[in-house]
Every structure is written in structure tokens, then in C-alpha cells.
Amino acid sequence: MKNIFKNAGILLAITLVAAIALSFVYELTKEPIALAAQKAKAEAYQAVYEAAAAFEDVDNAAALIKDYNTTLTAGTAVEEVLRTVDEAGNPLGYVLTVSAKGYAGPVRITLGIDKSGTVIGYAVLEHEESPGFGANCENEDVKQQFLGITAASQLDGITGATITTNALKSETQAAIDFVKSLEGGEAG
């Protein structure tokens, strides 16, 4: 009986030390990880809208996104939108972060969309899709499918990755329709 309490005490001490060490490491790495994610998003935004000289907040974006997301299929969401402007400050279009439920988890992409609702850039921010199938969403040939489309139905998709393709189509249509609503047009 004495050994049980002794062993339990040792395990408790080890667990306590490990928990303290993990919380210290978490606090130490939390900010650099957040900064790296923000930097990656900023680079993706510039990549999907190369003509943009700057990215500006959209007035009342949080409320607009919240309201719009209530109209979407469960699992699909517009997460962020920024207006793109040229050197003179003239509006060009938008960059959006959108997510949808893929095969193995959320697929988050960023799209550059001009004011008319035409996709001009595409980049994957994160996914957990299967290598050789859904993970092909990062391939150049898939990226090329997005350029110039005005509706998700124009996407061919990814061979062998129906769920990932459906996620990409769902989030792309959501982004296009959101931009059209911002520009006062009809959503498709």
C-alpha cells in the first residue's frame, strides 16, 4: 500500500513538472507561431492579388461576414475580407479567406476576386487532405483552374478527391457571391 502512494506521488510530480514545462513552451512559442501565420496570410494575399498596392479593411466587415455566413451551407464560411487598392488608392477588388469542410478537415484558401466577381488568384492556406488526392489542391494545375472563373461550376476539380473538390467549389462560390453582394450585384 505504501508503494502505491509512493508511485502515485512520483507520477503526480512528473505530470506536474511536464504540465508546467508544456505551458512554458506554449507561452514561449504562441506569439512567433501567430506572427508566422499572419506573415503567411499576408504573402498569400499579395500572391493572389499581385496588382494590389495595399489591402484595406472593409467597413463593417465582421457584421457583413457574420450575416452572410448564415446563408451558407454548414461547414463553409467566409473568414476574412480585405479591399485591394492600387497605388492611387483606387479600389481593385478583394482578397478573402474562406474555409469549407474537406475530407480530413477544413480546407482554408485565399482568393483574389476583382470587383466584377472574377477570380484572379488562388492559394491554399491550410488543409489536412490525403497526399496524392485532396492534397493536390496545392498543385499548379489546380491553381490554374481558378484563374478567370466567375462561378464555381467552371472548376473541373481534382481527380479522386470529390470531397475536397466540393469544398473548393463551395468556398469559391461563397467568396464570389460575397464579393458580388459587396459590390451591390446579384449573387449567383
C-alpha distance (Angstrom), angle and dihedral (degrees) to the residues before:
residue distance angle dihedral
M1 . . .
K2 3.78 . .
N3 3.81 90.0 .
I4 3.79 91.5 53.8
F5 3.81 92.2 56.1
K6 3.78 91.5 43.5
N7 3.83 92.6 50.3
A8 3.81 91.1 44.2
G9 3.80 89.8 51.4
I10 3.81 91.5 50.4
L11 3.82 91.5 49.1
L12 3.80 90.2 47.3
A13 3.80 91.2 51.9
I14 3.82 92.3 47.9
T15 3.80 90.9 48.3
L16 3.79 91.8 48.3
V17 3.82 92.9 49.9
A18 3.82 90.8 47.0
A19 3.81 92.0 49.7
I20 3.80 92.1 49.9
A21 3.82 90.9 47.6
L22 3.81 91.9 49.0
S23 3.79 93.1 49.1
F24 3.81 89.9 49.5
V25 3.83 91.6 50.4
Y26 3.82 90.5 46.4
E27 3.80 92.2 52.9
L28 3.79 90.4 45.7
T29 3.83 94.7 51.4
K30 3.83 101.2 33.1
E31 3.81 96.5 86.8
P32 3.85 97.9 42.6
I33 3.81 89.8 49.5
A34 3.82 91.7 50.0
L35 3.81 91.1 47.5
A36 3.82 91.3 49.6
A37 3.81 90.8 50.4
Q38 3.81 91.2 49.1
K39 3.81 90.7 48.7
A40 3.81 91.4 49.7
K41 3.81 90.2 50.5
A42 3.83 91.7 49.2
E43 3.82 90.4 50.1
A44 3.81 90.5 48.4
Y45 3.81 90.6 50.3
Q46 3.79 91.5 52.6
A47 3.81 90.5 46.1
V48 3.82 94.0 52.3
Y49 3.81 94.1 45.3
E50 3.79 105.4 31.6
A51 3.83 94.0 167.0
A52 3.81 91.7 60.7
A53 3.78 115.8 108.5
A54 3.80 91.5 -174.1
F55 3.78 143.1 2.1
E56 3.81 119.3 -131.7
D57 3.77 133.7 -168.7
V58 3.79 116.5 -102.7
D59 3.81 111.9 -126.0
N60 3.80 111.7 -102.5
A61 3.83 90.6 -1.4
A62 3.81 96.6 154.9
A63 3.81 93.0 54.6
L64 3.81 92.9 42.8
I65 3.81 91.2 50.7
K66 3.80 92.8 46.1
D67 3.81 92.1 51.3
Y68 3.79 93.3 44.0
N69 3.80 94.1 48.7
T70 3.81 90.1 59.5
T71 3.82 87.3 67.2
L72 3.81 94.7 53.4
T73 3.78 131.0 92.5
A74 3.80 112.0 -92.3
G75 3.78 110.7 -88.2
T76 3.82 95.1 31.1
A77 3.80 120.9 97.3
V78 3.77 142.1 164.3
E79 3.81 102.8 -133.5
E80 3.79 104.4 179.5
V81 3.79 140.4 1.7
L82 3.78 130.8 -169.2
R83 3.80 129.1 -180.0
T84 3.81 116.0 -123.3
V85 3.78 120.2 -140.8
D86 3.80 135.1 -173.9
E87 3.82 127.2 -125.9
A88 3.83 91.2 -79.8
G89 3.82 92.3 50.2
N90 3.80 94.8 -106.0
P91 3.82 113.9 148.6
L92 3.81 114.2 -108.8
G93 3.79 103.7 172.7
Y94 3.78 139.2 -77.1
V95 3.77 144.7 -68.5
L96 3.77 116.6 -145.5
T97 3.76 136.9 -172.8
V98 3.79 110.3 -145.4
S99 3.78 133.0 174.8
A100 3.77 137.1 -165.3
K101 3.78 135.5 174.1
G102 3.79 110.2 -89.9
Y103 3.80 129.9 -175.4
A104 3.81 97.5 -78.9
G105 3.79 101.0 19.5
P106 3.77 141.4 -47.8
V107 3.80 120.0 -20.4
R108 3.82 109.8 -150.6
I109 3.77 118.8 -166.4
T110 3.75 137.4 169.6
L111 3.78 122.0 -139.2
G112 3.78 132.6 -167.2
I113 3.80 109.3 -145.7
D114 3.79 125.8 179.2
K115 3.81 122.9 -137.1
S116 3.80 92.2 -91.8
G117 3.81 92.6 57.7
T118 3.81 98.1 -102.9
V119 3.80 116.7 141.9
I120 3.80 110.0 -125.8
G121 3.80 100.4 169.5
Y122 3.80 141.9 21.8
A123 3.79 133.8 -171.4
V124 3.79 134.3 165.1
L125 3.80 114.1 -126.2
E126 3.80 97.4 -176.5
H127 3.79 143.2 -20.3
E128 3.78 141.3 159.9
E129 3.79 97.1 -149.2
S130 3.81 124.8 145.4
P131 3.82 117.0 -83.9
G132 3.80 111.0 -109.2
F133 3.79 92.3 20.5
G134 3.81 124.4 41.5
A135 3.80 91.8 7.8
N136 3.81 86.0 69.2
C137 3.81 85.5 80.9
E138 3.81 84.2 92.8
N139 3.81 94.8 56.1
E140 3.80 121.5 112.8
D141 3.82 93.6 -122.3
V142 3.81 90.0 57.2
K143 3.80 90.8 46.8
Q144 3.81 89.9 53.5
Q145 3.83 90.7 55.8
F146 3.80 89.8 66.0
L147 3.78 98.5 53.2
G148 3.79 112.3 103.6
I149 3.79 98.6 1.8
T150 3.79 121.4 137.2
A151 3.82 96.9 -172.9
A152 3.79 133.8 34.2
S153 3.81 90.0 -125.9
Q154 3.82 86.5 73.8
L155 3.82 90.6 68.2
D156 3.80 116.7 100.3
G157 3.78 94.2 -157.9
I158 3.76 134.6 -148.5
T159 3.80 120.4 -55.6
G160 3.81 111.3 -115.7
A161 3.79 93.5 7.8
T162 3.79 106.5 89.9
I163 3.81 95.9 153.3
T164 3.81 92.7 49.1
T165 3.81 90.2 46.4
N166 3.80 90.6 51.1
A167 3.82 89.7 50.0
L168 3.81 91.2 51.2
K169 3.79 91.7 47.8
S170 3.79 93.0 47.0
E171 3.78 95.0 50.4
T172 3.81 93.4 41.5
Q173 3.80 92.8 53.0
A174 3.80 89.8 45.6
A175 3.82 90.3 53.7
I176 3.81 94.3 45.9
D177 3.81 92.2 48.4
F178 3.82 91.5 46.1
V179 3.81 91.0 53.8
K180 3.80 90.3 48.2
S181 3.79 89.7 52.1
L182 3.81 90.3 50.3
E183 3.79 89.6 51.2
G184 3.82 92.3 48.4
G185 3.80 95.2 -109.2
E186 3.75 133.4 126.9
A187 3.79 118.0 -84.3
G188 3.79 114.8 -127.2
